[in-house]
Amino acid sequence: MIYSESPYVIAMSMETTVESRINEESLDLIRCKMNDTPELGLDGEEVEMSVEEYRRFMVLKMENPGAKLAPTGLMDKAWHTHILDTRRYAEDCEKMFGRFLHHHPSYKGVDSGERGDVLIRASEMMASLYSERFGHDPLDAGSGCNTDDDGSACTGVSCCDG
């Protein structure tokens, strides 16, 4: 007898498996730190959106490990906050991706044209996968970032602002 699950059941089990690798305690700490950092220029509601968008970015990275994906500026602010807790970030990366996910900032005026093209493709890929996966466009979708061979990225705006 051949057992076949419906596509809905398969999708739900994949979502549960992937999302279960996200450390909720880390997201709570990111949220707490962001709410205590007025320099980010985000109110409480925007912090919540930033953390949720970062969660979605991590889901996309786990589901598409070989894809070069560029986060939006909103996602990137939560990513920057996560990285500041280096030990926790390294442990979380190992659990989610099986490796450390490097963050590569944009260096406006120094980056090559080729790197800019990679940025555009990575932004488009993330937006496409995001819309397909979550049913709407990413919030703050106008931001872009540079990626490296491992598919990690950083938005140029927030990397260069601080």
Buried (B, 14 or more C-beta within 10 A) or exposed (E): EEEEEEEEEEEEEEEEEBBEBBBEEBBEBBBEBBBEBEEBEBEEEBBBBBBBBBBBBBBBBBBBEEBBBBBBBBBBBBBBBBBEBEEBBBBBBEEBBEEBBBBBBBEEEEBEEEBBEBBEBBBEBBBEBBEEBEEEEBBBBEBBBBBBEBBBBBBBBBBEEE
